[in-house]
């Protein structure tokens, strides 16, 4: 089986910034995000919200995350590590500061989350959509939204992807606002009720990435790919020894990452790294593989930006000794620029007969 990898032509406002694209997630069972022309990530689209109904979507495809979460201890990714994605910055007083020291990516897997599958809007008790007083909101969320686990019965016919024990499988994810950091994929045996899914269950089966190569894929054609070296780590991660991969796409220089310029692809060297010109956090691994997001001036909102027009593809190894049956796959993206962890979940069925590459 070879899936068609479809891009998420997503348009977040303040809060929709990344999601698993393959296997098809609960949010995107049809694999047809691109057909919605960017309407699935409007802030506040809770499935039954006017924006979601108007555009024929069933919720926010890329707005499921935990906001305002920090690592509980010291960083395990050191200041000078090549795993860093947002570098030290001089805020105007001549001193370079390690300003991401408490961000989730600085100790992968340790920042607490509300849900292993994400919360719509970042916080169950967060700010109502449209509020600008983030400091006055409990937890700093952008919207009151459901936990994806509790919301599961309302998702429209989530697909189940078939995997084989011991096989190598492909995954893909898309980026709409580049918060740096890195990610992992985890499995949990499917419970009778999705509300019983826990982060602890996913932590018991963190999948290993296969090999030291990633791909950027343009469009649906799996032959239209460019390979580049992956930067992975098992040191300082949680659970201990779990494998994580650095987000390979560099944002623009500075804490803003390029988010305040007219075009999110024009990296800058001016204040906060948001002036047009040149300057990225680290060398891009493929041509034009950098920036904060893909800005479209025709889209509504002062912070409107769509997905980059490509997907990042990885290969994972399904454990050979895993019990067959129904599972949930969780993609966890620990950010470095922001105190956020983004999640997507998908249904997986694992059977015997592994070996080879199952894509």
Beta strands, then each sheet from edge to edge (+ up, - down):
strand 1: 11-12
strand 2: 18-22
strand 3: 64-67
strand 4: 89-90
strand 5: 96-97
strand 6: 119-120
strand 7: 122-123
strand 8: 143-144
strand 9: 160-164
strand 10: 168-175
strand 11: 182-189
strand 12: 208-209
strand 13: 213-217
strand 14: 225-229
strand 15: 232-233
strand 16: 244-246
strand 17: 294-295
strand 18: 305-306
strand 19: 311-317
strand 20: 325-334
strand 21: 340-351
strand 22: 357-358
sheet 1: 1+ 18- 17+
sheet 2: 2+ 10- 19+ 12-
sheet 3: 2+ 10- 22-
sheet 4: 2+ 10- 19+ 13- 14+
sheet 5: 6+ 3- 21+ 9+
sheet 6: 6+ 3- 21+ 20- 11+ 16- 15+
sheet 7: 4+ 5-
sheet 8: 7+ 8+
end
